[in-house]
């Protein structure tokens, strides 16, 4: 039996009866389930109990304003991915920037035009679904991937990453202090993709490797188990290569040119090419593309892809 698709859940946070009425009238024909909160603390409690798909947030409210409410929602890992759209009468540039800096994805100035609100909601709901699908796909691969802020705080991680951190006795407190501090100092230097950092002061050897920096400013990292063979060591073990040949093949498989591989390994591009000439017959291939394919399949099978 096919699962019945549930309606999108919208949490509207506003202390204005007129605004609530307008939004309810606009969204009712779309078959959305609408939750209402009149101030920030109430909104947080509702969101923690019934996770919404999107939040429409007024900025000025009693007890806790929308900016602080948004910050607290984003600090909750279970709610951090929920898009927050600000709707407010505050129209100064500083207010808009403030709304985006605290985690909002969009900012609409009152009076709200219903068609514009719906159009923007659809965009952000779709983006949130795509992000969620990508995260679920990564979670299911079993890879040790995580994203961190420029301050070194973990924003998201696969279950495998959390399991490996637990193996090293890196508690949530240590993540936020020692672990984050090491990452922050490293990331300040804008390390390029492929560079690794060995984490210090932990009971089990772990390293992180830069995958890249995302458009939202977060760093995508891979967590490496220090007791597992490295990529080059895996290639050496299973493909009957020398360690230097394995190192060359590893970086070629990671898309590096002969020159770039030479710079990484402190050898000349000509030496890299000579190693490749020895690698091809050992692997039974005729070119670097085929050799890289052999290496990538092996690394993926061994969990180092």
Secondary structure, DSSP 8 states (H G I E B T S, - for coil): --------EEEEE-S-HHHHHHHHHHHHTTT-EEEEESSHHHHHHHHHHS--SEEEE-S--SSS-HHHHHHHHHTSTTTTTSEEEEEES--SHHHHHHHHHTT-SEEEESS--HHHHHHHHHHHHHHHHHHHHHHHHHHHHT--EEEE-TTS-EEEE-HHHHHHHHHTT--HHHIIIIIHHHHHHHHTT---TT-EEE--S-SS-EEEEEEEE-TTS-EEEEEEETTS--HHHHHHHHHT--HHHHHHHHHHHTT--HHHHHHHHTS-HHHHHHHHHHHHHHHT-SSHHHHHHHHHHHHHHTT--
